[in-house]
């Protein structure tokens, strides 16, 4: 059973403990008290100010597990704090799988400071957990997918639209990188895992995947350059830098361009593009 009063007190305490600098926000001269404002937390949690405010009062609705997970990320909760949040809301504590979707506070702090850069947190199965706005502009909203399609590996071999972001000449190499990355996850997790489920599905649905999988490719250097096509800013050649969090089997992927190049100028223009909810993959119909 939910304890609304305790939930409200917990949310207020966590909001007041967070400083603007902790989440990549400017402090501003008019801020008289410490902590974040309710509207700032609501934006971080991807929910309306009214919804969040009612939870703190407490007179709000019974939040779903999806809403709680969003609040855990927005408030930069540790795993222990996330578990308490679920308990106070009357939900069962999420199973702590070895590879979970909870982004730890340290990774979130780094991502928050990259608001003008294409960057995203992904798990070992290629599922995007959080993106900056420039990453959405570059790659589309990759957090909106469900089921097996959450995995970029699965979409690459089953949905032709997902390939439009890269020039056709690069597709063969990208396919090998996708298979090699999934092969690494399968090797670590074993035959009774979500990685194995993806492999089984792709072997049955994609002859291209099955052919490359039989070769057992190994992933090479992670910091490689990649070419991207964008309908508004054109072709970009970007460097892909990856920071790995071994505790959560997650990675922070950051895309940068060499200063002084056309790609660098295009990347700056990309950060100025408006982002709307559910932005599709660039180049899709």
Secondary structure, 3 states (H helix, E strand, C coil): CCCHHHHHHHHHHHHHHCCHHHHCCCCCCCCCCCCCCHHHHHHHCCCCHHHHHHHHHCCCCCCCHHHHHHHHHHCCCCHHHHHHHHHHCCCCCCCCCCCCCCCCHHHHHHHHCCCCCCEEEEECCCEEEEECHHHHHHHCCCCCCCHHHHEHHHHHHHCHHHHHHCCHHHHHHHHHHHHHHHHHHHHHHCCCCHHHHHHHHHHHHCHHHHHHHHCCCCCCCCCCEEEEEECCCEEEEEEEEEEEECCCCEEEEEEECCCCCHHHHHHHHHCCCCCCCCCCCCCCC
